[in-house]
Each structure stands twice: as C-alpha cells, then as structure tokens.
Amino acid sequence: MKEKIAKIEDLKREKGVVILAHYYCRPEVQAVADFLGDSLALSVKARDIDAKTILFAGVHFMGETAKVLSPEKRVLIPNPEATCSLAESCPAADFAKFKAEYPDALVVAYVNTTVGVKALTDICCTSSNALQVVESIPQDKQIIFAPDRNLGSYIQKVTGRQNMILWDGACHVHEKFSKEGILELKKVYPEALVVVHPECRGEVAELADYCGSTAGILSYCGANDCDTFIVVTEPGILAEMEKKYPSKKFIPAPSIEGKSCNECEYMKMITLDSIIACLENESPTIELDEETRKKASKSIEAMVKIA
C-alpha cells in the first residue's frame, strides 16, 4: 500500500492533478486526497482551485457535478461504474414525466442526482441546506422534492408543509440501518449520543440526538463534550472522525441485515489501483452535453444564492 500511495503522489505531481475524495471512500483513498469532504463542497473546491485536471474519488454523479461547475477543467473519475443507488432511483426520463403531472410545482432536487435530473430542477439542495432551501419557497407554492423520500419526509415533518410531493427514491445504505440494532447499542453504551444522516428512515431519524449532513455530523461530534457516538451513516466517515477526534469513540450503526456496519458498495469501488490507472491513462473523463450542463448549472446556482 505504501508503494501505491507513493506512486499516486508521484503521478499527481507529474501530471498536475488534484485529487478530491468523499468521506465515504476507503481510508487509504482518503489518505491520498488533496481535499476531503462531502459531494457539493468538493465540487465547489474543484471550481475554485487552481488546477486544470481534477480526479474525483467518489461516485459518478459527484464527478458530473464538478464538471457542471468547472466546464473548462478536465474531470477524471477512477471508476465510471461506481454509481449511486439514490441517483439511479430517479432516472431523468421518468422524472420528466413525473414533473409534467405537476406543471405548477417548483422542483427541489437533492445534489445526489444525475446531471439530467439537475437539468429538470429549479433549485438543488444538499442534506445540510435542504431545510433552508425549502423554507425559502413561499408556503402556498407546491414543491416536488426528489429523489430521497426519507430526506423529503424529514424536511416535511420539520417544516409542517403539506404541499410537498415526494419522489419515491432512497439510498441503499441509509435505508437499511436498523432501529432495533441502534437501541441495542444504546443499552451497551447508554452515555452515547446518536448522530443520524437524514437520508435514513423516519423511525431511525427519530432516535437521533443530532440529525444532519456528513459535514454537520463531524462538526457536532467535535463541538459536543460527549466522548462516545453511535454513527448512523456510511462508516467511511469514521476514518476522518477518528483522525480529528482521537480521544472519542465512534461506533458504526448496524444494518437490518445483521451487518455490524452498512457500507456503500459503490464508494468502495474506488481503490488505489483504479486511481493509479486513471492517473496513468488520464481517463476515464466526465463528458457532458453542454445544453444539459447549462441547465443543471442554473439549479445549483439558484441554491447557492439562497444558501
């Protein structure tokens, strides 16, 4: 592994590539990243940094978002087959038909969508600003919220809005956390606080001492005096948690399938070997239709103006 990491560092310098990695990637992939973060923060970073070539260590829609915001840059993606169950649960063609059924509705779409869905969207959102985005819309305006029904239900509950139409999509990781398993962990660690991502099912989110985005969860754990946390999101984030807060204990929540944690199989498809091959070949790259890219860009820019 040390040899592979050294090779990646050499290739980065040789080719002038900056590596961005998501919190859910393997720890060794996080270790070779120049910047680590959640999907939108990394895409904004891709736009702002002085580099002509970006390698995005994450799933496919993340590379697309980076390309939407940085069309002049080359965006490399180590494994184009590393997709996202949530993004794939909302095909653009099907969503266009669904949208047509509600011609007066305003579309709010989570950033975890394909560029085709973003192009059909009025305002994008993230898990950290979804509440702010929805609250910026007049109460009497009907909203289509896509694609995550759990995040949408959570926002609907917090705001009390009855005019939200939810697309029936979900993340295969967050959908499968076990309420019963978390309650059992609380018996073992009664002092532990439960931190939950809002893509989880409602019955799981109700157990949360804090419910928020990956970045929000990291901040909450650092600011809180508690030293033990049950973490209800993809366990890749534990590497950064343990690095930032070495004196604290982080326990991954179990899945309904009996697993001790619940990993994203797609994020784990990004490996040191795939990064080396991508750097050596300078491919695969993200390529977008320019008209679609411009439409998608408008929905992201609309979010940035609000949040």
N, C-alpha and C positions, 0 to 999 in steps of 0.2 A: 504493500500500500504506500509506503514512503517513497518508493521509486516512482509510482504512478503520480503521486502528488507533485513530486519534483519535476516530472515530465510536463505536467499541466502548467506549472509555474513557468517553465522554460518556453513552452508554446505560447502562453499568454504574452510574454514579453516580446517574443519573436514576431508575433502577428498583430500585436497591439489590440488584443481582445480584452474586454472587461466581462467578468462572469457575475451574473446575478443569480442568487439561489433562494428558493422559497423555504420557509421554516419547516415544511413537511418533507423535504428531501432527506436522504440518508445523511447521518452525521459527517461522514467523510466527504460528501458532496458539499455540505455547508462549509467544511473546512477550507475548500479551495475557492470559495466565493470571495469576490471583492466587496460585494454588498449582499446583505441578508435581510429579508423582510417578507411582508405579505404581497399579494399579487399586484395591487394597484400602486402601492408605494414603490415597488421595484420598477414598474413601468414608467412612473414619473421620474425615477432615478435614471432610467435608460434615456429618457428625453433630455435630462439636464446635464449629464456627464459629458466630458469632452472625449468621446471615443467614437470612431466610425463603425466599429463592429461590436455587437453585444452577443454574448452567449447566455441564453435564458435557461437556467436549470430549473425547470418546472414543467407543468403540463401545457398542452398546445394552446389553449385559449390565452394563457399568460404571454406567450410569445406573440400571439396576434395583437394583444392589447399594446404591447411595447411597440410593435410595428405601426399600429394606428397612430400612436403619439409621436413616433420618430420615423416617418416615412423615408427620410434621407439616409437612415442608418441601415446597415445590414444586421439582421437579427438571426442568429443561429439557434437551432433547437436540437439538443442531442438525440432525442428520440421522438419523432413525429407521431409514433403510435401511443405515446403517453398522453392519453386524452383525459377527460374529466367526466365522471358519471353524471354530475349535475348539469354541466353544459350539454352533454349528449341527451339528457332527458327533455331537452327543448329544441328540436330541430327547427331551423329557420322557416322552412316551407310550412310546417304545421302551425308554427306560431303566427305566421302571416294570416292564415285562415282564421285562427282563433281571434286575432286582433280585429279582423274585419267584422266579426259578430258584435263588436262594441265600438262603433265608429266615433263615439263622443268621448271615449275614455282616453286618459293620458297613460302612457306606458312607462312604468318604472322597472328597469331590469337590473338585476344583480350583475356585478362585473364578471361573475363566473358564468359567462355565456360566450357563444361563438361570435365572431365579428358580424355574421349575418343577422343574428338576433339584435346585437347592438345597433345595427343599421335600421332596425324597425322600432327602436326605442326613443322615447323623448328625453328621459333622464336616467342615467346609470346611477347605481349606488354600490356601496360596499357594506359589509356587516357592521362597520364602525359608524357609518353615516346614514344608514337606511332610514333610521327614525327621523333624522334631521331633514332628509330629502322629502319623505312623505309629509312631514309637518309643514313643509314649505308650500304645499299644494292646497288650494282652497278646499274647505270642508265639503262643499257641495259638488266638487269635481270627482267623477268616477275614475278609479285607478285600476289598471291591470298591473299586477305585480308578478314578475317572473324571475327565474324559474323555480325558486325554492319555496315550497309550500310551508315549510317549518319557519323559515325566517319571516315569510309573509304573515303567517299566523301570529308570530311573536309581535311583530310591528302592529298588527291589527288589534291585538289584545292591549298593548301599551297605549295606543292612541285612541282606542274605542271607535275607530272608523268602521262603519258598516258597508261602505261603498267600495270596498276593495275586492277585486276579482282575482283569485289566485290561480296561477298555472300549477298543474299537479306534477311538480318535479321535486327531486331530492338528491342529496349526496349520499352515496352508498356507505361512506364512513360514518357520518354523523347520524344517519338514520338508524344505525344498528347498535348504539350504546344502550346498555341495559340499566333501566331504573332499579331493578332488584339488585343487580350487581353493585351499583353505587351505594345503595342503602346498606348492603353487607359490608362494604369498605368503611362506611361511616361507623359501624359498630366496632371495627378494629381500630379505626383512627377517629375517635369521637371529636377530637380537637381540630380535625382537618376542615378547611374550607373547600367548597366545591366550586370550581370555575368551569363554565359551560359555554360552548360556542352556540350562537342562536340558530345554526342550521340543524340542531338536534330537535328531536320530537318534543312536543309541549310538555309531556309528563316528565321528561328528563330536565328540561329547562326550569321547571318548577322547583327542582332540587337545588338550584344554583344560589350560592352566596353572591356570585357575580356572573353575569351573562354578557358576553361581548366578543369582539373580534380577536384574532390571534395577537395582534399588537396590544389590544386592550387587556387581554389576559396577562400578557407579560408585564405590563405596567402595574396592574392590580397586584400581582404577586410580589412585585418589588416594593410597592408602597405599603403593603399590609404587614403588620407586626407578626402575624401568624407564621409559623415555620413549616407547616405541612399543608399540602394542597392535593386534592383529587382533581386530576386534569381530564376534562371531557371534551377533547378534540384530538386530532390526529397526533400520535405520540412523537412525531418528528420534532415537534416544538420543545420536547423535554431537553434536547441537547443544548438549545440556547438558554433555556431556563436554568439548567444546572451550571452552565458557564457563567451566567450573570449573577446567580444567587446560590453559590456553592454551599452555603450553610443551611439551605432549606431543602425540604424533602418533597418530591413531586411523584405522585402515584398515578399511573395511567388508568383510566376507567376501563372496565371490561365490556365486551360486546355481548349481545343477546345470543351469539353463537357459542358462548363459553370461552372465548379467547380472552387472554389477560389484557390485551390491548386491541385496538382496532385500526390497522394501518391502511393507508391508501395504496392500493397495488400499482396505480399509475405513477404516483410520485416516486415509488421505489424502483421504477423502470429507468430512472436517471441514475447512471453509475459512473464511476471514474473512467471505465473503459469507453463508455459511449461519449463522454466529454472529450477524451483523447482523440477518438476517431473523428469527432465533429471538428475539433481544432485542426487536426492534420489535413482533413479534406475541405475545410471551410464550408461545410454543408452537413445536413440539410439547412435551408434557409426558409424563413417565413415570407411568402409572396401573397399579396392581397390585390384584389381588384380595386382600382383607385376610386371608383364611384362608391363602392361599398365602404371603403376605408373612410372617405369623407363623411358619409352619413353616420358611421359609427363614431367618428371623432366628435361630431356635434353633440351626441348624447353624453359623452364623457365630459366635454367642455361645459355642458349645462349643469352637470353635477358639481364640477369644480367651482362654478360661480355661486352655487348655493352653500356648499360645504367648504 
